[in-house]
Amino acid sequence: MTAVGEIRGTTIDRRSVISLLRRLRSDEGQANPLPLWAELRALGDVVPAPWGGYLVTGFEACSQVLRGRNWLVPDFAWQERHPGNQRWQAVATREMTRTLPRLNGTAHTCQRRALGNPFDRRTLEALGPLIAAQAWPLLDDLEDRLRTHGEADFVRTVSEWLPVRTTGQWLDIPAEHHAYMLDFTHRQVYAQELLPTKSELAISAEATLEMRSFFTALVRQRRAHPGEDALTGWIHYFDALYPGDRATADRELYDLTMFVAMASLETTATLLTSAVWLITQDPATLDRLRRHPEHIDDAVEEVMRYDPPVHLNTRVAADDTVLAGVPVARDTMVHVLYGAANHDPRRNEDPHVFDVLRNGSHLTFGGGAHYCLGAALARLEVKVLLTLLLERFPTLRPTAPPTYAAGRMVFRRITSLKVTT
């Protein structure tokens, strides 16, 4: 069995898979990936990837990978066993490999314990009014732009700014730094794509150095001036964990703070925009939610099922195993396709239909040890924003479909959504 896993009895044409993936990265594929997900699922629950490893498309198979203990993330140890890929040596890639989503075993447990349960019920109850307070002036700005120009870009006016303001308040990062955080986040995320180009890795490398400087300075400043924020609490935790070893504590603090801040920006902004696009393009859906706000939670779940902001995540087999009938060798990389899984008709009937009352299932926040830490916060941000929008802009509607950043396979990013009333 090869390092990629033996493929038995398959008749899948490698060229057809390459064509599907190219179409998924195209502007048309970004705008409407549903038919491409269906074509990938038609090839099987586990599809050989052109570069080796597998694409996992079926809901149950994806769930098994995300929740199973015999599936790991590609950490430094895995990368050292596969030194041929220059991507693993890239500055931005190595920086992100130290963060929570790329840690296994005790290293992962240590950082998770530092965070505890940051978004328990009590914390969320307190955060709700704070998120609303951050959203309200953004909606004031939206109203001014609509009044002045007749339409406004929802992304640049609201959805990009709410996550960074919420996270900024939680970590006590001054507002004058928020625009800079958004800028280097947009540039750094290239390194987290599936197949980044050399030029994209160069862009990410520059952004990584800026990011490192920013968050290292933030930790240093907070040590000098502790407060009541989350970062101050993490400083106390890691100082106690590494007594007398300030360098190690500060490295852990940087890794954690950088990841938590960045993880909450790109994906949540896209999720907020998707929610507005999906509920406002159908007047009946908008009217139903306005008359029955108790269904906003259901709408949030359907948005996450229908249009996940992260399309793909990666795991490696800890041991030789079999996934959906396909033998997979130890160390083989598999890529979970969230959108394909969420639209699996065996799990969600008529998956192409956006139905806020569906009460369906999705894997958008992952599962198992690496279940998304900020899932509850993301849900709350979308709920608060939709509630305020329905109250202040009952006739809000898009003037054109959203536009997307080109060439994305992992992190979907909506760059613009024009709206009017």
Disulfide bonds with the S-S distance in Angstrom:
none
